[in-house]
Each structure stands twice: as structure tokens, then as C-alpha cells.
């Protein structure tokens, strides 16, 4: 979007408006607590938050993305 708008500025065209998508937020609080706001606006408690984050706070996906082994304790 940014690159496209820069190009449009150079061509003296109107800019495209940025419209953010639906947002979600997951906030863990300790081992068993937390709260989540889902993209549809629904708010969920600790059970769903714990299920979403899992035991590794979603870090395993980034280790896989970097093609590395996740360290163990």
C-alpha cells in the first residue's frame, strides 16, 4: 500500500485509503490466565487464551520459519 501510494504521488494521482483489517489480540497473564479479543470483537477468557498461545507462546513457528531447532530447557 505504501509503495503504491508513493508511485501514485509521483504520477499526481489520488492516494488509496488505508483500511486496517479486523484485529485480534491475545494477552497471556501468567501460566493460566489471560484474555483475548477475537477478530469478530468477541472477548474470551483464560481458557481460550491459553489454548491459542500454547506452552511456547507461539515461538515455535518462528524457529521453524528460520529453519532452526527450538532450544529446550
Biotite code that builds the C-alpha atoms (Angstrom):
import biotite.structure as struc

atoms = struc.array([
    struc.Atom([0.000, 0.000, 0.000], chain_id="A", res_id=1, res_name="UNK", atom_name="CA", element="C"),
    struc.Atom([2.780, 2.439, 0.907], chain_id="A", res_id=2, res_name="UNK", atom_name="CA", element="C"),
    struc.Atom([4.814, 1.754, -2.218], chain_id="A", res_id=3, res_name="UNK", atom_name="CA", element="C"),
    struc.Atom([1.709, 2.025, -4.364], chain_id="A", res_id=4, res_name="UNK", atom_name="CA", element="C"),
    struc.Atom([0.801, 5.392, -2.827], chain_id="A", res_id=5, res_name="UNK", atom_name="CA", element="C"),
    struc.Atom([4.335, 6.716, -3.366], chain_id="A", res_id=6, res_name="UNK", atom_name="CA", element="C"),
    struc.Atom([4.057, 5.714, -7.008], chain_id="A", res_id=7, res_name="UNK", atom_name="CA", element="C"),
    struc.Atom([0.648, 7.412, -7.228], chain_id="A", res_id=8, res_name="UNK", atom_name="CA", element="C"),
    struc.Atom([2.116, 10.593, -5.703], chain_id="A", res_id=9, res_name="UNK", atom_name="CA", element="C"),
    struc.Atom([4.813, 10.657, -8.380], chain_id="A", res_id=10, res_name="UNK", atom_name="CA", element="C"),
    struc.Atom([2.129, 10.274, -11.048], chain_id="A", res_id=11, res_name="UNK", atom_name="CA", element="C"),
    struc.Atom([-0.059, 13.003, -9.497], chain_id="A", res_id=12, res_name="UNK", atom_name="CA", element="C"),
    struc.Atom([-2.858, 10.508, -8.914], chain_id="A", res_id=13, res_name="UNK", atom_name="CA", element="C"),
    struc.Atom([-5.111, 10.317, -5.871], chain_id="A", res_id=14, res_name="UNK", atom_name="CA", element="C"),
    struc.Atom([-3.924, 8.141, -2.994], chain_id="A", res_id=15, res_name="UNK", atom_name="CA", element="C"),
    struc.Atom([-5.606, 4.944, -1.921], chain_id="A", res_id=16, res_name="UNK", atom_name="CA", element="C"),
    struc.Atom([-7.031, 4.991, 1.584], chain_id="A", res_id=17, res_name="UNK", atom_name="CA", element="C"),
    struc.Atom([-5.594, 2.555, 4.111], chain_id="A", res_id=18, res_name="UNK", atom_name="CA", element="C"),
    struc.Atom([-8.230, 0.446, 5.811], chain_id="A", res_id=19, res_name="UNK", atom_name="CA", element="C"),
    struc.Atom([-6.973, -1.829, 8.582], chain_id="A", res_id=20, res_name="UNK", atom_name="CA", element="C"),
    struc.Atom([-8.365, -5.337, 8.760], chain_id="A", res_id=21, res_name="UNK", atom_name="CA", element="C"),
    struc.Atom([-10.040, -6.954, 11.714], chain_id="A", res_id=22, res_name="UNK", atom_name="CA", element="C"),
    struc.Atom([-7.709, -7.033, 14.657], chain_id="A", res_id=23, res_name="UNK", atom_name="CA", element="C"),
    struc.Atom([-7.132, -9.712, 17.227], chain_id="A", res_id=24, res_name="UNK", atom_name="CA", element="C"),
    struc.Atom([-5.170, -9.554, 20.457], chain_id="A", res_id=25, res_name="UNK", atom_name="CA", element="C"),
    struc.Atom([-4.075, -12.308, 22.807], chain_id="A", res_id=26, res_name="UNK", atom_name="CA", element="C"),
    struc.Atom([-2.627, -11.333, 26.196], chain_id="A", res_id=27, res_name="UNK", atom_name="CA", element="C"),
    struc.Atom([-1.381, -14.112, 28.458], chain_id="A", res_id=28, res_name="UNK", atom_name="CA", element="C"),
    struc.Atom([-1.168, -13.321, 32.166], chain_id="A", res_id=29, res_name="UNK", atom_name="CA", element="C"),
    struc.Atom([0.993, -15.892, 33.882], chain_id="A", res_id=30, res_name="UNK", atom_name="CA", element="C"),
    struc.Atom([0.717, -19.608, 33.214], chain_id="A", res_id=31, res_name="UNK", atom_name="CA", element="C"),
    struc.Atom([-3.035, -19.977, 33.461], chain_id="A", res_id=32, res_name="UNK", atom_name="CA", element="C"),
    struc.Atom([-4.540, -16.539, 32.959], chain_id="A", res_id=33, res_name="UNK", atom_name="CA", element="C"),
    struc.Atom([-5.148, -14.147, 30.125], chain_id="A", res_id=34, res_name="UNK", atom_name="CA", element="C"),
    struc.Atom([-7.649, -12.536, 27.827], chain_id="A", res_id=35, res_name="UNK", atom_name="CA", element="C"),
    struc.Atom([-8.212, -12.462, 24.080], chain_id="A", res_id=36, res_name="UNK", atom_name="CA", element="C"),
    struc.Atom([-10.104, -10.239, 21.695], chain_id="A", res_id=37, res_name="UNK", atom_name="CA", element="C"),
    struc.Atom([-11.023, -12.121, 18.536], chain_id="A", res_id=38, res_name="UNK", atom_name="CA", element="C"),
    struc.Atom([-11.365, -10.547, 15.062], chain_id="A", res_id=39, res_name="UNK", atom_name="CA", element="C"),
    struc.Atom([-15.158, -10.545, 15.371], chain_id="A", res_id=40, res_name="UNK", atom_name="CA", element="C"),
    struc.Atom([-14.924, -8.395, 18.525], chain_id="A", res_id=41, res_name="UNK", atom_name="CA", element="C"),
    struc.Atom([-15.729, -11.216, 20.926], chain_id="A", res_id=42, res_name="UNK", atom_name="CA", element="C"),
    struc.Atom([-13.702, -11.256, 24.149], chain_id="A", res_id=43, res_name="UNK", atom_name="CA", element="C"),
    struc.Atom([-12.547, -14.602, 25.521], chain_id="A", res_id=44, res_name="UNK", atom_name="CA", element="C"),
    struc.Atom([-11.027, -15.585, 28.851], chain_id="A", res_id=45, res_name="UNK", atom_name="CA", element="C"),
    struc.Atom([-8.056, -17.542, 30.031], chain_id="A", res_id=46, res_name="UNK", atom_name="CA", element="C"),
    struc.Atom([-9.012, -20.971, 28.637], chain_id="A", res_id=47, res_name="UNK", atom_name="CA", element="C"),
    struc.Atom([-9.063, -19.822, 25.024], chain_id="A", res_id=48, res_name="UNK", atom_name="CA", element="C"),
    struc.Atom([-6.037, -17.577, 25.524], chain_id="A", res_id=49, res_name="UNK", atom_name="CA", element="C"),
    struc.Atom([-4.029, -20.468, 26.925], chain_id="A", res_id=50, res_name="UNK", atom_name="CA", element="C"),
    struc.Atom([-5.150, -22.671, 24.037], chain_id="A", res_id=51, res_name="UNK", atom_name="CA", element="C"),
    struc.Atom([-4.138, -20.088, 21.424], chain_id="A", res_id=52, res_name="UNK", atom_name="CA", element="C"),
    struc.Atom([-0.734, -19.300, 22.873], chain_id="A", res_id=53, res_name="UNK", atom_name="CA", element="C"),
    struc.Atom([0.075, -22.846, 23.930], chain_id="A", res_id=54, res_name="UNK", atom_name="CA", element="C"),
    struc.Atom([3.077, -23.708, 26.018], chain_id="A", res_id=55, res_name="UNK", atom_name="CA", element="C"),
    struc.Atom([5.654, -21.864, 23.914], chain_id="A", res_id=56, res_name="UNK", atom_name="CA", element="C"),
    struc.Atom([3.879, -18.510, 23.292], chain_id="A", res_id=57, res_name="UNK", atom_name="CA", element="C"),
    struc.Atom([3.836, -19.281, 19.531], chain_id="A", res_id=58, res_name="UNK", atom_name="CA", element="C"),
    struc.Atom([7.632, -19.037, 19.306], chain_id="A", res_id=59, res_name="UNK", atom_name="CA", element="C"),
    struc.Atom([7.954, -22.500, 17.725], chain_id="A", res_id=60, res_name="UNK", atom_name="CA", element="C"),
    struc.Atom([6.518, -21.190, 14.445], chain_id="A", res_id=61, res_name="UNK", atom_name="CA", element="C"),
    struc.Atom([9.301, -18.606, 14.222], chain_id="A", res_id=62, res_name="UNK", atom_name="CA", element="C"),
    struc.Atom([12.022, -21.163, 14.888], chain_id="A", res_id=63, res_name="UNK", atom_name="CA", element="C"),
    struc.Atom([10.562, -23.238, 12.031], chain_id="A", res_id=64, res_name="UNK", atom_name="CA", element="C"),
    struc.Atom([10.410, -20.167, 9.812], chain_id="A", res_id=65, res_name="UNK", atom_name="CA", element="C"),
    struc.Atom([14.140, -19.621, 10.419], chain_id="A", res_id=66, res_name="UNK", atom_name="CA", element="C"),
    struc.Atom([14.763, -23.354, 9.805], chain_id="A", res_id=67, res_name="UNK", atom_name="CA", element="C"),
    struc.Atom([16.239, -23.723, 13.282], chain_id="A", res_id=68, res_name="UNK", atom_name="CA", element="C"),
    struc.Atom([15.640, -26.087, 16.175], chain_id="A", res_id=69, res_name="UNK", atom_name="CA", element="C"),
    struc.Atom([13.848, -24.585, 19.125], chain_id="A", res_id=70, res_name="UNK", atom_name="CA", element="C"),
    struc.Atom([16.078, -24.654, 22.228], chain_id="A", res_id=71, res_name="UNK", atom_name="CA", element="C"),
    struc.Atom([14.985, -26.895, 25.067], chain_id="A", res_id=72, res_name="UNK", atom_name="CA", element="C"),
    struc.Atom([15.270, -26.138, 28.770], chain_id="A", res_id=73, res_name="UNK", atom_name="CA", element="C"),
])
